[in-house]
Amino acid sequence: MKTATLTDRVLVAPQIAAEDFAALAAAGVRAVINNRPDGEDPGQLSSAEAARLAAASGLAYRHIPVTAATLSDEAVAAFRQEVAAAGGKVLAYCRSGTRSATLWALGEILAGELSRDEALAIGRANGLDLSGGLAWLDRRG
């Protein structure tokens, strides 16, 4: 499983597999956030199956599905709240890791914890283009 480290507590990844949940727990991850809508791609784990696998591995699990068209203040706030409540490392995943990193970055920017440039730089350092999220922020006003 390929992960990108955004902070000492927040990791993002592309779609994870069933066997990754136990490995995440063994690596000290406390919570998993799934940012994929169910049925986005054939063969992806459903949210129900991911929740079952997370629980079996002792991980907290939250499904916050977003797409470019459904990105919202509520999703950003829910993501930020889940990270804060996790009490340790969090792995968020989507198709490529970009949506998950975008939710994190937008929450940090809106909370005044990161500048836009800092968020873009963290994304770039991890091979993730967060400019779409910043465009959403601009349209949001």
C-alpha positions in Angstrom: 0.0 0.0 0.0 1.4 3.4 -1.0 0.8 6.2 1.4 1.6 9.9 1.5 2.4 11.5 4.8 0.9 15.0 5.2 1.7 15.4 8.9 2.9 13.1 11.7 -0.8 12.2 12.2 -2.4 12.3 8.7 -1.7 9.9 5.9 -3.5 9.6 2.6 -3.6 6.7 0.1 -5.3 5.5 -3.0 -7.9 2.7 -2.6 -6.8 0.3 0.1 -7.3 -3.5 0.0 -8.9 -5.7 2.6 -5.6 -6.9 3.9 -4.4 -3.4 4.5 -6.5 -2.8 7.6 -4.5 -5.1 9.8 -1.3 -3.7 8.5 -2.5 -0.1 9.2 -3.4 -1.1 12.8 0.0 -2.7 13.2 1.6 0.5 12.0 -0.1 2.5 14.7 -3.0 4.0 12.7 -6.0 4.6 14.9 -8.7 5.6 12.3 -9.5 5.2 8.7 -11.5 7.7 6.7 -13.0 6.6 3.3 -13.6 9.5 0.9 -14.9 7.3 -2.0 -18.6 7.1 -2.8 -19.7 3.5 -3.0 -19.7 2.1 -6.5 -17.3 4.7 -7.9 -15.2 1.9 -9.5 -16.0 -1.8 -9.9 -14.2 -3.9 -7.4 -13.6 -1.2 -4.7 -14.5 -2.1 -1.2 -17.9 -1.0 -0.2 -18.2 1.3 2.8 -20.0 -1.5 4.7 -17.1 -3.9 4.0 -14.5 -1.4 4.9 -16.2 -0.6 8.2 -16.3 -4.3 9.0 -12.6 -4.8 8.2 -11.7 -1.7 10.2 -13.6 -2.9 13.2 -12.1 -6.3 13.0 -8.6 -4.6 13.1 -9.5 -2.4 16.0 -9.7 0.8 13.9 -12.2 3.6 14.0 -13.9 4.1 10.6 -15.8 7.0 9.0 -17.2 7.2 5.5 -17.2 10.8 4.2 -17.8 10.4 0.5 -16.9 13.3 -1.8 -16.4 14.1 -5.4 -15.4 17.3 -7.1 -19.1 18.0 -7.6 -20.1 17.3 -4.0 -17.2 18.9 -2.1 -18.7 20.9 0.7 -18.0 22.8 3.9 -19.8 20.0 5.7 -17.4 17.4 4.3 -14.4 19.5 5.1 -15.6 20.0 8.7 -16.5 16.3 9.1 -13.0 15.3 7.9 -11.3 17.8 10.3 -13.5 16.6 13.2 -12.6 12.9 12.6 -8.9 13.6 12.5 -9.2 15.6 15.8 -11.2 12.8 17.4 -9.0 10.0 16.3 -6.4 10.4 19.1 -3.6 9.2 16.9 -2.7 8.5 13.3 -5.4 8.6 10.6 -5.3 7.2 7.1 -7.7 8.7 4.6 -8.2 7.2 1.2 -9.9 7.8 -2.1 -9.1 6.8 -5.7 -5.7 8.5 -5.8 -5.3 10.2 -2.4 -5.9 13.6 -3.8 -9.5 14.1 -2.5 -8.5 13.0 0.9 -5.5 15.3 0.9 -7.7 18.1 -0.4 -10.2 17.7 2.5 -7.3 17.8 5.0 -5.7 20.9 3.3 -9.0 22.8 3.1 -9.7 22.2 6.7 -6.2 23.4 7.7 -6.5 26.5 5.5 -10.0 27.4 6.8 -8.8 27.0 10.4 -5.8 29.2 9.8 -3.3 26.4 10.4 -1.8 26.5 6.9 -1.5 29.0 4.1 -2.5 28.1 0.6 1.1 28.0 -0.5 2.0 25.7 2.4 -0.8 23.3 1.5 0.2 23.2 -2.2 3.8 22.6 -1.2 2.8 19.6 1.0 0.7 18.2 -1.8 3.5 18.6 -4.3 6.0 17.0 -2.0 3.7 14.0 -1.9 2.9 13.9 -5.7 -0.6 15.3 -5.1 -2.1 18.3 -7.0 -4.3 20.2 -4.5 -5.1 23.1 -6.9 -8.6 21.8 -7.6 -9.4 22.2 -3.9 -8.1 25.7 -3.8 -10.2 26.6 -6.9 -13.2 25.3 -4.9 -12.1 27.6 -2.0 -12.0 30.5 -4.4 -15.5 29.8 -5.7 -16.7 29.4 -2.2 -15.8 33.0 -1.4 
